[in-house]
Amino acid sequence: MIRFLLRFVVIAAVLQFVFPLIVPGVQVHGDFWHAIGCAFIMWLAGIVIGLLSIFFVFLTAGVGALLVYVLVWFVYAGCLQLTAYWSPNLLTVSDWGSAIGAGLILLLVHYVFNGLTKK
């Protein structure tokens, strides 16, 4: 449970402090609590995209699994775009290029976080 909550805090910190410096097209409107709200909405968007990707894998008879695995940063980019669509007052993503760049950073943060908090 603590690891789950810590993940929200880390993603919120990346949204609030890292993205404005590295990816200028992604911006959280508000303070750190708004960024935590964005992280929660991104988690919900990840569930939706995860379910859609499972459907995609079955629809393509397994070939889609390879695409989802290789292009995983597009999943993070989709989560960002879906979060921005669901809550435009909290998060702005200017274009898909910014979303893909931010998705690559989120992928890196995901791997580092999992490596540091592995049991």
C-alpha positions, 0 to 999 in steps of 0.5 A: 500500500505504501509503495502504491501511494509512493508511486502517486507521489513520484509521478506527481513530482515528475508531472509538477517539477520535471516535465515543465523543465524537460517537456514544455508541452506538458503542464499541470495547472495548480499546486502539488495536490493537483499533480497528485490528482493528475497522477490518480487520474493517470492511474485510472487512464492506465486501467482503461488503456490496459483493458483496451490493450488486452482486447487489442492483443486478443483481436490481433491473435497475440501480435499486438502483445509484441507491439504493446511491449515494444511501444510501451511509451505510447501507453504512457503517452495515451495515459497522459492524453486521456488524463488531459482530455478527462481533466483539462483544468488540471493537465494540459498536453499540447500535442502528441510529440510532447506526450510521447516525450513525456511517456518516455520519461514516465517509462524511465521513472517506472523502471527506476521506481520498480528497481528501487522498490523491488522486494 
